[in-house]
Amino acid sequence: PQFIHKFQQQQALALARANPAAAQADVEKSLALLAKVAETHHAKTGAYPEDVDHLYALWVEMHPGDPLPIDPFDGEQFGYNFKDGEFVVWSIGPDPGDAEDNIEYWSDGDEGP
């Protein structure tokens, strides 16, 4: 698992509370950047990252010195799943208890709700 600095978590959570629209925009940008990491890895190796830890390790490799993308709605890593040749990266959204407001980015470029 990747280390996420506590200060970075607190900043992300504060942004989500103070300005949900800005948090949503940050999520969409971060999901697209993580998807780009997965796509770049796929282009180089023919394979997508196996799991979220691999995706974040690739982030560190491809973006040395950049902060890890974290979900402003919970202060943790974004979710990632790979299955049957496709992947999805996602945020838990503004209401962690409501799966209907998750924000998703699929490997085919579709964005969820």
C-alpha positions as CSV (number, residue, x, y, z in Angstrom):
1,P,0.0,0.0,0.0
2,Q,1.1,3.5,-0.8
3,F,1.7,6.1,2.0
4,I,-0.7,9.0,1.9
5,H,0.4,11.9,4.0
6,K,-2.0,12.9,6.8
7,F,-1.8,16.6,5.8
8,Q,-2.7,15.7,2.2
9,Q,-5.7,13.7,3.5
10,Q,-6.9,16.6,5.7
11,Q,-6.6,19.1,2.8
12,A,-8.6,16.8,0.5
13,L,-11.3,16.3,3.1
14,A,-11.5,20.1,3.8
15,L,-11.8,20.8,0.1
16,A,-14.7,18.3,-0.3
17,R,-16.6,19.9,2.7
18,A,-15.9,23.5,1.7
19,N,-16.5,23.3,-2.0
20,P,-18.1,20.0,-3.3
21,A,-18.1,21.3,-6.9
22,A,-14.3,21.9,-6.8
23,A,-13.9,18.4,-5.2
24,Q,-15.9,16.9,-8.0
25,A,-13.7,18.6,-10.6
26,D,-10.6,17.4,-8.8
27,V,-11.9,13.9,-8.8
28,E,-12.6,13.9,-12.5
29,K,-9.1,15.2,-13.2
30,S,-7.5,12.7,-10.9
31,L,-9.5,9.7,-12.3
32,A,-8.5,10.7,-15.9
33,L,-4.8,11.0,-14.8
34,L,-4.9,7.5,-13.1
35,A,-6.6,6.1,-16.2
36,K,-3.8,7.5,-18.3
37,V,-1.2,5.7,-16.1
38,A,-3.1,2.4,-16.7
39,E,-3.3,3.1,-20.4
40,T,0.4,4.0,-20.7
41,H,1.3,0.8,-18.8
42,H,-0.9,-1.2,-21.1
43,A,0.6,0.4,-24.2
44,K,4.1,-0.4,-23.0
45,T,3.5,-4.0,-21.6
46,G,0.2,-5.2,-23.1
47,A,-1.2,-5.5,-19.6
48,Y,-3.2,-3.3,-17.3
49,P,-2.2,-2.9,-13.6
50,E,-3.4,-5.9,-11.6
51,D,-4.7,-4.0,-8.6
52,V,-4.8,-0.5,-7.0
53,D,-1.4,-1.0,-5.3
54,H,0.1,-1.7,-8.7
55,L,-1.6,1.3,-10.2
56,Y,-0.3,3.6,-7.5
57,A,3.2,2.2,-7.8
58,L,3.1,3.0,-11.5
59,W,1.9,6.5,-10.6
60,V,5.0,7.0,-8.4
61,E,7.2,5.6,-11.2
62,M,5.6,7.8,-13.9
63,H,5.1,11.0,-11.8
64,P,8.2,11.1,-9.5
65,G,7.8,13.7,-6.8
66,D,4.1,14.4,-7.5
67,P,1.7,13.8,-4.7
68,L,-0.4,10.7,-4.9
69,P,-4.0,11.3,-6.2
70,I,-6.4,10.9,-3.3
71,D,-10.1,10.9,-3.1
72,P,-11.2,14.2,-1.5
73,F,-14.4,12.6,-0.4
74,D,-12.7,10.1,2.0
75,G,-9.0,11.1,2.0
76,E,-8.0,7.6,0.7
77,Q,-6.8,6.2,-2.6
78,F,-9.2,6.1,-5.4
79,G,-10.7,2.6,-6.1
80,Y,-9.5,0.5,-9.0
81,N,-10.6,-2.8,-10.5
82,F,-9.5,-4.7,-13.5
83,K,-11.5,-7.6,-15.0
84,D,-12.0,-9.2,-18.4
85,G,-9.7,-6.8,-20.2
86,E,-11.3,-3.6,-18.8
87,F,-10.6,-1.4,-15.8
88,V,-12.5,1.2,-13.8
89,V,-11.1,3.8,-11.4
90,W,-13.6,5.4,-9.0
91,S,-14.3,7.8,-6.2
92,I,-16.8,7.0,-3.5
93,G,-18.4,10.3,-4.2
94,P,-19.9,13.0,-1.9
95,D,-21.9,10.4,0.2
96,P,-19.7,7.5,1.1
97,G,-22.8,5.5,2.1
98,D,-24.5,5.9,-1.3
99,A,-23.0,3.9,-4.1
100,E,-25.3,5.7,-6.5
101,D,-23.1,8.8,-6.3
102,N,-19.8,7.1,-7.0
103,I,-17.8,8.8,-9.8
104,E,-16.3,6.4,-12.2
105,Y,-13.9,6.4,-15.2
106,W,-14.0,3.2,-17.3
107,S,-11.2,2.1,-19.6
108,D,-13.4,2.7,-22.6
109,G,-13.5,6.4,-21.6
110,D,-17.0,6.4,-20.2
111,E,-17.6,8.3,-17.1
112,G,-20.1,7.1,-14.6
113,P,-22.7,9.1,-12.7
